[in-house]
């Protein structure tokens, strides 16, 4: 009996230590850098940052494949396919995209082209897509086709509309997923981006994690990103998107 009590006491002590360690751990922040693929030099500059970042590469752009390769070669970043979906407003004629009304065969064809263009990608998020992501039937069709690829493929709902059905559909098809919590650089001033970054850190402190999106093509973002990563390093742990998804899935 005494031995059993001793073992029980040790187990409770270990549980207490683990709980205290979890309480003292820094919150996690995944910074996703969208719109990669237009400039190889830009991708290499961002890939040189010492903090882990998740890069979302638009397929079939002039430097999509080379940029993804440079990012992957760093050994510390993750790569996503940043797939254009039907947006509100003006539409660019992206050669690889998914539009409203596409059949499963059309979607499969576009996904094959997208991952061929960005072969290092371990996941996918949407570029624009406020119309498509709000279409429940299209989200079911898209996620059904995406799930066929199997493996450890994951999905990030860029959350361009409050009406998005994307993450819910991903979950129904057993695709590990997360939703973007905040856009950092909707206004291109360093002061605005700094405020949004601070807000993202505040979200992480409240919830334990945060996913934040910025854009590789925006000048103010490129000027201030390294400074902000350095400023908040230690207050949050910068991690790759799959780590946040794993935390949230648990």
ZIWOZI-V375600 format. One record per residue. N is the residue number from 0. RES is the residue in one letter. OMEGA is omega in whole degrees, 0 to 359 (* if undefined). Layout:
BEGIN
N,RES,OMEGA
N,RES,OMEGA
END
This chain:
BEGIN
0,X,180
1,X,179
2,X,179
3,X,179
4,X,180
5,X,179
6,X,179
7,X,178
8,X,179
9,X,180
10,X,180
11,X,179
12,X,179
13,X,177
14,X,179
15,X,180
16,X,180
17,X,179
18,X,179
19,X,178
20,X,179
21,X,181
22,X,183
23,X,182
24,X,176
25,X,171
26,X,184
27,X,178
28,X,174
29,X,177
30,X,179
31,X,181
32,X,183
33,X,168
34,X,175
35,X,176
36,X,181
37,X,184
38,X,177
39,X,180
40,X,179
41,X,180
42,X,180
43,X,178
44,X,180
45,X,179
46,X,180
47,X,178
48,X,188
49,X,183
50,X,180
51,X,180
52,X,176
53,X,185
54,X,179
55,X,189
56,X,175
57,X,183
58,X,173
59,X,172
60,X,187
61,X,185
62,X,183
63,X,185
64,X,180
65,X,179
66,X,179
67,X,179
68,X,180
69,X,179
70,X,180
71,X,182
72,X,179
73,X,179
74,X,182
75,X,183
76,X,175
77,X,183
78,X,174
79,X,162
80,X,179
81,X,193
82,X,178
83,X,175
84,X,181
85,X,182
86,X,163
87,X,174
88,X,185
89,X,181
90,X,170
91,X,180
92,X,179
93,X,181
94,X,177
95,X,186
96,X,172
97,X,182
98,X,176
99,X,178
100,X,178
101,X,175
102,X,176
103,X,179
104,X,177
105,X,180
106,X,180
107,X,179
108,X,181
109,X,177
110,X,178
111,X,179
112,X,182
113,X,182
114,X,172
115,X,179
116,X,182
117,X,189
118,X,180
119,X,186
120,X,176
121,X,180
122,X,185
123,X,166
124,X,184
125,X,171
126,X,186
127,X,172
128,X,182
129,X,177
130,X,184
131,X,185
132,X,177
133,X,182
134,X,186
135,X,182
136,X,179
137,X,178
138,X,176
139,X,181
140,X,182
141,X,183
142,X,175
143,X,179
144,X,180
145,X,182
146,X,178
147,X,183
148,X,174
149,X,181
150,X,182
151,X,182
152,X,180
153,X,185
154,X,172
155,X,172
156,X,181
157,X,172
158,X,180
159,X,178
160,X,177
161,X,180
162,X,183
163,X,176
164,X,190
165,X,184
166,X,179
167,X,178
168,X,178
169,X,180
170,X,179
171,X,179
172,X,174
173,X,175
174,X,176
175,X,190
176,X,172
177,X,178
178,X,174
179,X,180
180,X,186
181,X,170
182,X,186
183,X,195
184,X,177
185,X,173
186,X,187
187,X,166
188,X,181
189,X,181
190,X,179
191,X,181
192,X,178
193,X,178
194,X,181
195,X,178
196,X,177
197,X,177
198,X,177
199,X,178
200,X,177
201,X,176
202,X,180
203,X,180
204,X,180
205,X,189
206,X,183
207,X,179
208,X,177
209,X,171
210,X,183
211,X,181
212,X,168
213,X,189
214,X,185
215,X,187
216,X,187
217,X,189
218,X,182
219,X,178
220,X,181
221,X,181
222,X,193
223,X,188
224,X,181
225,X,180
226,X,182
227,X,177
228,X,179
229,X,182
230,X,186
231,X,176
232,X,186
233,X,173
234,X,171
235,X,172
236,X,176
237,X,185
238,X,175
239,X,183
240,X,180
241,X,179
242,X,177
243,X,181
244,X,180
245,X,178
246,X,185
247,X,177
248,X,178
249,X,*
END
